[in-house]
Amino acid sequence: MIDADALHSAAKSGLAKAWQDRWEAHGHETIYGFGFSTNSAQYVLPQSFTEDGLTEAVASSGLRRSELRWSPGDSPRMLVGEQRLAETSAIVEAAYNDELMESEADDAEDLWMETVYGVLVSVLRELASEGLFSGAPDPVLNIWGVEMGPDGERYYAGLVNPPDVAQRFAAELANGS
């Protein structure tokens, strides 16, 4: 069983440090999204979206802003602070390999993701309430999962953000902007 308290502690400390790394390296840029990136809760990475990073990605890819915005490849700044979540990923990976792969329950993966994502939502809420992100103009705080798609991303944004920010994010996803 995953140690949710250890995961919470490592994720909170790691994401706060990743935010500081991002702020020190790119604080002059307009950030529009920040949080966790994962794939079926098998690893945990920081996710950072900035307008300048998106501009660079558009220039190098030839794609339109609307095609890249909110996608994993939309910014070369995406994983700034990645090493800060190494302990978090190690906790998740070890428990995933030990626990989920050996489970015969049909709903094991759903329960796993619910547990890990629940901890990550809690961490984002706590860091926001403590004012960590107050230096940025209302970035969308979220969990971006490779497997979840826009519906899942809207769901988690709604759990973490004030209603106006969650609605703005949902509108951007719907409009492809």
C-alpha positions, 0 to 999 in steps of 0.5 A, spaced: 500 500 500 502 506 498 504 511 504 499 517 502 502 521 508 509 520 505 507 521 498 503 528 500 510 530 504 514 529 498 510 532 493 508 538 497 516 539 498 518 537 491 513 541 487 514 548 492 521 547 490 520 546 483 515 552 483 521 556 486 526 553 480 521 555 475 520 562 478 528 563 478 529 561 471 523 564 468 519 568 473 519 574 468 515 570 463 507 569 463 506 563 466 499 560 464 499 553 468 503 549 473 502 543 476 503 535 476 504 531 470 503 523 470 501 517 466 496 513 470 500 515 476 506 511 475 510 517 475 510 524 477 513 530 474 512 538 474 508 541 469 510 548 467 506 552 461 509 559 459 507 564 454 514 565 452 515 557 452 509 556 447 512 562 442 518 558 442 515 551 441 510 554 435 517 557 432 520 551 432 515 546 430 511 550 425 504 548 429 499 554 431 499 556 438 492 553 438 495 546 436 500 546 442 497 550 448 496 545 453 499 540 450 505 536 453 510 539 447 507 546 448 513 549 452 521 547 453 520 550 460 515 544 461 519 540 466 523 545 470 524 543 477 524 535 474 529 533 479 525 536 485 520 531 484 525 525 484 523 522 491 515 523 489 516 519 483 520 514 487 515 513 492 509 512 486 513 508 482 515 503 488 508 502 490 505 502 483 510 496 481 509 492 488 502 494 489 498 495 482 502 490 478 500 484 483 493 486 484 488 481 481 482 486 483 478 489 477 478 496 480 485 496 482 488 501 477 482 506 478 483 505 486 490 507 485 489 513 481 484 515 485 489 515 491 495 518 488 491 524 484 487 525 491 494 526 494 496 531 488 490 535 488 490 536 496 498 538 495 496 543 490 490 546 494 494 547 500 500 550 496 495 555 493 492 557 500 499 558 503 500 563 497 505 560 493 503 561 487 501 569 489 506 572 484 503 569 478 497 572 475 492 566 476 495 560 473 491 554 472 493 549 477 492 542 475 494 535 474 495 533 467 495 526 465 497 522 459 491 518 459 486 522 462 484 527 456 480 534 456 475 531 460 479 529 466 483 535 465 477 539 466 475 535 472 481 536 476 482 543 474 475 544 477 477 541 484 483 545 484 482 552 482 477 558 483 471 557 479 473 563 474 480 560 473 477 553 472 472 556 467 477 559 463 481 553 462 475 549 460 473 555 455 480 554 452 480 547 452 474 547 448 476 553 443 483 550 442 486 556 444 
